[in-house]
Amino acid sequence: MQTIEDIQKTLKESPAVMLYFSAPTCNVCHALKPKLLDAIQSNFGDFKIISIDTSLDQEAAAYFSVFAIPTVLVFLEGREFLRKSRHMSVDEVVREIKRPYEIMMS
């Protein structure tokens, strides 16, 4: 489990970060996570991915205003760029990140 300070440090030091909020009782979370992580790692080489279990780390969920799971937050250059909760597709997330990521990394 990472502290909020650890997460903030990663957001400052890494150009692209994804926070994946889930819980052990969330079946959608478990089905989506491996597909999403594989797609991000395949399409975007420099992404840091941090998984946060909201059942254990309620403070982080509250800090980032996450009230539903699964929730994905994408930060580019330290700023929140994308927020998706509950209903999302892997292709949709990749498509929304692709162009800004490529511009940022060029």
KOLVEXBA-866726 format. One record per residue (C-alpha): x, y, z; residue number from 0. Coordinates in pm, 1 decimal. Layout:
# residues N
{pt {X,Y,Z},NUM} ...
//
This chain:
# residues 106
{pt {0.0,0.0,0.0},0} {pt {135.3,338.3,-99.8},1} {pt {86.5,658.6,93.0},2} {pt {-60.7,970.1,-63.9},3} {pt {287.4,1123.8,-41.9},4} {pt {431.4,829.7,-240.2},5} {pt {164.5,869.9,-505.8},6} {pt {219.9,1246.1,-526.9},7} {pt {594.2,1187.8,-567.0},8} {pt {530.1,943.4,-852.6},9} {pt {295.0,1194.3,-1017.7},10} {pt {567.8,1461.3,-1003.9},11} {pt {851.0,1236.2,-1124.6},12} {pt {676.5,1037.0,-1398.6},13} {pt {539.2,1190.2,-1719.0},14} {pt {249.4,943.5,-1742.1},15} {pt {76.0,773.5,-1449.0},16} {pt {-239.9,566.7,-1419.6},17} {pt {-412.0,514.8,-1085.6},18} {pt {-641.2,211.2,-1087.1},19} {pt {-888.7,205.9,-796.9},20} {pt {-1057.9,-125.3,-722.4},21} {pt {-1164.4,-358.0,-440.1},22} {pt {-1149.2,-734.7,-388.2},23} {pt {-1530.2,-763.8,-399.1},24} {pt {-1558.6,-593.2,-740.6},25} {pt {-1594.2,-850.0,-1019.1},26} {pt {-1581.9,-584.7,-1290.7},27} {pt {-1252.7,-460.1,-1145.1},28} {pt {-1097.4,-805.4,-1168.1},29} {pt {-1214.7,-859.5,-1526.7},30} {pt {-1107.8,-514.9,-1649.9},31} {pt {-772.1,-476.1,-1475.6},32} {pt {-556.4,-732.5,-1662.8},33} {pt {-692.1,-623.6,-2000.8},34} {pt {-644.5,-254.6,-1927.1},35} {pt {-294.8,-295.3,-1782.2},36} {pt {-186.9,-505.8,-2079.7},37} {pt {-322.3,-247.3,-2325.7},38} {pt {-151.4,41.6,-2146.4},39} {pt {182.2,-139.6,-2125.5},40} {pt {158.8,-247.3,-2492.0},41} {pt {67.8,96.2,-2628.1},42} {pt {245.5,334.7,-2392.0},43} {pt {593.3,236.1,-2277.9},44} {pt {653.4,502.8,-2016.2},45} {pt {335.3,466.1,-1810.5},46} {pt {360.7,404.1,-1436.8},47} {pt {61.4,212.8,-1307.2},48} {pt {-43.2,224.6,-943.0},49} {pt {-319.6,-5.7,-818.9},50} {pt {-510.9,112.7,-514.7},51} {pt {-736.9,-119.6,-315.7},52} {pt {-1012.3,106.3,-185.1},53} {pt {-1106.3,-142.1,86.4},54} {pt {-760.0,-97.1,238.1},55} {pt {-677.3,258.1,135.7},56} {pt {-987.9,469.2,182.3},57} {pt {-774.9,777.1,247.1},58} {pt {-627.9,769.6,-105.5},59} {pt {-972.0,715.3,-258.0},60} {pt {-1106.5,1014.6,-66.5},61} {pt {-803.3,1227.8,-153.1},62} {pt {-859.2,1167.1,-526.5},63} {pt {-1241.9,1196.8,-492.7},64} {pt {-1302.9,838.8,-601.2},65} {pt {-1649.8,722.7,-499.0},66} {pt {-1712.2,433.3,-741.3},67} {pt {-1507.4,136.9,-856.0},68} {pt {-1345.5,62.4,-1083.9},69} {pt {-1207.9,409.8,-1139.5},70} {pt {-913.1,496.1,-1359.8},71} {pt {-729.0,825.9,-1328.6},72} {pt {-468.4,914.4,-1589.2},73} {pt {-217.2,1186.9,-1515.8},74} {pt {0.0,1338.6,-1789.1},75} {pt {284.4,1561.9,-1672.7},76} {pt {139.5,1566.3,-1320.4},77} {pt {-208.4,1683.4,-1417.8},78} {pt {-523.1,1477.3,-1420.4},79} {pt {-606.0,1418.8,-1784.0},80} {pt {-866.7,1142.0,-1779.6},81} {pt {-1113.1,1004.1,-1525.8},82} {pt {-1327.0,700.5,-1599.9},83} {pt {-1552.9,520.7,-1354.6},84} {pt {-1757.9,204.5,-1371.7},85} {pt {-1849.0,174.8,-1738.5},86} {pt {-1546.9,196.0,-1965.2},87} {pt {-1388.5,-4.7,-2239.4},88} {pt {-1018.8,-71.8,-2279.0},89} {pt {-1025.0,63.6,-2635.4},90} {pt {-1195.8,382.3,-2519.6},91} {pt {-929.4,450.1,-2255.8},92} {pt {-642.0,377.9,-2498.2},93} {pt {-799.7,594.8,-2769.2},94} {pt {-840.0,893.3,-2534.6},95} {pt {-480.6,872.5,-2411.4},96} {pt {-305.8,801.8,-2743.1},97} {pt {-279.9,1143.7,-2908.6},98} {pt {-191.5,1354.7,-2602.1},99} {pt {58.6,1089.3,-2490.5},100} {pt {228.8,1086.7,-2831.4},101} {pt {246.1,1467.3,-2838.7},102} {pt {386.0,1477.5,-2486.0},103} {pt {652.8,1215.6,-2558.7},104} {pt {765.8,1361.4,-2894.7},105} 
//
